[in-house]
């Protein structure tokens, strides 16, 4: 008996993360252009709904785990809100 299997995966490669972090720290990569909206953990349903929306301008959404104040601010931020990297 022969079984056909198709396997899909993502491999980021050895050493790529260190280079990416350096690009982000240097300002060479604009993360704001990628992340359209930041959601608090209590809004995961809304985050996935936004991610599935065809009209979004930026390809990523982010779930921010932080203080209650940060989470509340993330929930109110518009899609065009800027994000910060810590």
N, C-alpha and C positions, 0 to 999 in steps of 0.2 A: 504494500500500500504506500502511495506517495501522498504527502501532505504539502500543499502550497501555503506558504506563510509570507505575508507582507509586513514588514516591520518599519515603522516610522519613528524617528527620534531626533533629538537635537543634541549636538555635541559642541560645546563652546570652545574646546581646545585648551591645551596646556598653556598657561601664562597669559591668556587673553584678559582675564579679570584685572590683573595688576596694571596692564597697559590701559584698560578702560578707565580705571580709577584715576590714573595719572592724567588722562585726557579730560575727565570731568573736573578734577581739581584745578587744572590749568585754564579752564574756561573754553577749551577747544570744542567741547560737546555741549550743545544747548539742550538740556533735559526739559526745559519748559516747552520746547517745540514738540516733545513726545507725549507729555502727560497732560491730558485734557481736564481731568478733574480728580480731586483728592477726597476720599470718603472716610468717615469713621467706621470702625468695625460694626457698629449697630446698623449700618446702612449697606450691608453686603448685597442685599437684594437689589437696591438701587444701583450699586456699582456694576453688578452683572447686567442689569437692564441697560445701563448707559453703554457698557462695553459692546452689547449686541446691537445698539442703535446704528443705523447706516448713515445718519446725518452728522455724526460726531466729526469734528475737524482734526482731532489729534488721536493717534492710534492706541494710547494707553490710558488706563485709569489706575489710581493708586489707593490702597487702603493704608491709612496712617494709624499706627498704634502709638498712642501717647497719652498725655494728660487729658482730663475731661475738657479743659479749656481748648486745647489744640483740636480735639475731636469735634467739639461743638463748632469751632471756626471752620473746620474742613467741611462740615455738613452744609454750611451756609455759603461756601465759596462758589462763585459762578465758574462755568467751564473755562473761561478765559483767565482765571486766577493764576498767578505765578506760583511756582513751588520753590522751596528752598532745599538744598542738600546739606545735611549735617554730617 
